């Protein structure tokens, strides 16, 4: 157990932004997975995102969702804990002349250092690497205004998602899998109202579970 603990490194370290983008854009499986994820996530965004919204994105990665979201809203604060991914994100924002995105560093579950509340918060592909799912969702909920929305994803406990356990272990990253029921329960325990629970992937069990929830309006 001690040897295993030493093998795994913190989830924000060891990322290769170029290899990450190559997999999702240049391989057949990666492109297919990203395409299915995008349809699910953009479908959820279509239900809630408005031009005047301010949006927090936790774990922006290389900007695959940052850029299209920024083009549909007033402002985005994009947080990324990996230096390599953050550098690639800023390069993309400059290259595509996206000027309404502020970048920063933040880490779940308790190191976001966000001192404002947003119309909506996105957290995509991040909670797979966070041990305390419920605590992380509570922290995400804290960043959203009453009446606002939160969209997050987890890797489900399916045969397809278990591939993460192997591929990420080779990169010395520990992956946490959560049932769709637990993903939804985390939202409810954070005081959120569940709006959407959906899973997508290349097989019936899927590789990504999406939760869309809202923060109740205060009385």
C-alpha positions in Angstrom: 0.0 0.0 0.0 2.8 2.4 0.9 4.6 1.6 -2.4 1.3 2.2 -4.3 0.9 5.6 -2.6 4.4 6.6 -3.5 3.7 5.6 -7.2 0.7 7.9 -7.6 1.5 11.6 -7.9 -0.8 14.6 -7.3 -3.5 14.8 -10.0 -2.3 18.3 -11.2 1.2 17.1 -12.0 2.7 15.2 -14.9 0.3 16.3 -17.7 1.6 16.5 -21.3 -0.7 19.0 -23.0 0.5 18.0 -26.5 -0.1 14.3 -26.0 -3.4 15.1 -24.4 -4.6 17.0 -27.4 -3.1 14.5 -29.8 -5.1 11.7 -28.3 -8.4 13.5 -28.5 -7.9 14.9 -32.0 -5.6 12.4 -33.8 -6.8 9.0 -32.6 -10.0 7.4 -33.7 -11.1 6.4 -30.2 -10.1 9.7 -28.6 -11.9 11.7 -31.2 -15.0 9.5 -30.9 -15.0 9.9 -27.1 -14.6 13.6 -27.3 -17.3 14.0 -29.9 -19.8 12.1 -27.7 -18.8 14.1 -24.6 -19.1 17.4 -26.5 -22.6 16.6 -27.7 -23.7 15.8 -24.1 -22.0 18.8 -22.5 -23.0 21.4 -25.2 -26.5 20.0 -25.0 -26.6 20.7 -21.3 -25.1 24.2 -21.8 -27.8 25.0 -24.4 -30.3 24.6 -21.5 -28.7 27.2 -19.2 -26.0 29.4 -20.8 -27.0 33.0 -21.7 -25.1 35.8 -23.3 -24.9 37.9 -20.1 -23.6 35.1 -17.9 -20.3 35.0 -16.0 -18.9 31.5 -15.9 -16.3 29.8 -13.8 -14.5 26.8 -15.3 -12.6 24.6 -12.9 -10.1 22.5 -14.7 -10.1 24.3 -18.1 -7.4 22.1 -19.5 -6.3 23.2 -23.0 -9.5 25.2 -23.6 -11.7 22.7 -25.5 -14.8 24.1 -23.7 -13.4 27.4 -22.5 -13.3 29.0 -26.0 -16.8 28.1 -27.2 -18.3 29.0 -23.8 -16.5 32.3 -23.8 -17.9 33.1 -27.2 -21.4 32.6 -25.9 -21.2 34.5 -22.6 -20.0 37.8 -21.0 -16.9 36.5 -19.1 -15.1 33.3 -18.1 -12.7 32.7 -15.2 -10.8 29.6 -16.3 -8.8 27.8 -13.5 -6.3 25.1 -14.3 -4.0 23.4 -11.7 -1.5 22.0 -14.3 1.1 24.4 -15.4 1.5 22.6 -18.8 -2.2 22.7 -19.5 -2.5 26.3 -18.3 0.2 27.4 -20.7 -1.4 25.6 -23.6 -4.8 27.2 -22.7 -3.3 30.8 -22.7 -1.6 30.1 -26.0 -4.9 29.1 -27.5 -6.7 32.1 -26.1 -4.1 34.4 -27.7 -4.1 32.5 -31.0 -7.9 32.7 -31.3 -8.1 36.2 -29.9 -10.5 35.4 -27.1 -10.4 38.4 -24.8 -13.1 37.8 -22.2 -11.3 34.9 -20.4 -9.3 35.4 -17.3 -7.0 32.5 -16.3 -5.8 31.5 -12.9 -4.8 28.5 -10.7 -7.2 26.6 -8.5 -7.5 23.1 -7.1 -10.3 21.1 -5.7 -11.6 20.4 -3.1 -10.5 23.4 -1.0 -8.0 25.5 -2.9 -10.1 27.4 -5.5 -9.5 30.8 -3.9 -12.6 32.2 -5.8 -14.0 35.2 -4.1 -17.1 35.9 -6.2 -20.1 33.9 -7.4 -21.0 33.2 -10.9 -24.1 32.6 -13.0 -22.7 29.1 -13.8 -19.8 26.8 -13.0 -18.3 24.1 -15.2 -16.1 21.2 -13.9 -15.4 18.7 -16.6 -13.1 15.7 -16.3 -11.6 16.9 -13.0 -13.5 15.0 -10.3 -12.0 11.8 -11.6 -8.9 12.8 -9.8 -10.4 14.2 -6.6 -10.8 11.8 -3.6 -13.5 13.8 -1.8 -16.3 14.0 -4.3 -19.0 15.4 -2.0 -16.6 18.0 -0.5 -15.6 19.1 -4.0 -19.2 19.4 -5.2 -20.0 21.5 -2.1 -17.1 23.8 -3.0 -18.3 24.1 -6.6 -21.8 24.9 -5.4 -20.4 27.7 -3.3 -19.2 29.5 -6.4 -22.7 29.7 -8.0 -25.2 32.5 -7.4 -28.7 31.6 -6.3 -30.7 30.6 -9.3 -27.5 29.7 -11.2 -26.3 26.4 -12.6 -23.5 23.9 -12.1 -22.4 21.2 -14.6 -19.9 18.6 -13.7 -18.8 15.2 -14.9 -17.4 12.0 -13.3 -16.2 8.7 -14.6 -18.8 6.0 -13.8 -18.2 2.6 -12.4 -18.5 0.9 -15.8 -16.3 -1.5 -17.8 -15.5 1.3 -20.2 -14.6 3.8 -17.6 -12.3 1.2 -15.9 -9.9 1.7 -18.8 -9.1 5.0 -17.0 -7.7 3.0 -14.0 -5.1 1.4 -16.3 -4.2 4.3 -18.7 -4.0 6.9 -15.9 -2.1 4.5 -13.6 0.6 4.3 -16.3 0.9 8.1 -16.0 1.0 7.8 -12.2 -2.4 9.3 -11.7 -5.0 7.8 -9.4 -8.6 7.7 -10.9 -11.8 7.6 -8.8 -14.9 6.1 -10.4 -18.4 7.0 -9.1 -21.8 5.5 -9.9 -24.3 7.9 -11.5 -26.3 7.6 -8.3 -23.4 8.8 -6.2 -22.7 11.6 -8.7 -26.3 12.8 -8.3 -26.3 12.3 -4.5 -23.3 14.6 -4.2 -25.3 17.4 -5.8 -28.3 16.8 -3.5 -26.1 16.8 -0.4 -24.6 20.1 -1.5 -28.1 21.6 -1.4 -28.5 21.7 -5.2 -31.6 20.8 -7.3 -30.9 18.0 -9.8 -31.8 18.9 -13.4 -30.0 16.3 -15.6 -28.2 13.0 -15.0 -26.9 11.4 -18.2 -24.1 9.1 -19.3 -22.3 8.8 -22.6 -19.5 6.8 -24.1 -18.8 4.1 -26.7 -20.6 1.3 -24.8 -23.8 1.1 -22.9 -22.1 1.7 -19.5 -20.4 4.8 -20.8 -17.2 6.6 -19.8 -18.6 10.0 -18.7 -21.5 10.8 -16.4 -22.8 14.4 -16.5 -24.7 16.1 -13.7 -26.5 19.4 -14.3 -27.9 21.0 -11.2 -29.1 24.4 -10.0 -28.8 26.5 -6.9 -32.2 27.2 -5.3 -33.3 30.8 -5.2 -33.1 32.2 -1.7 -36.5 32.8 0.0 
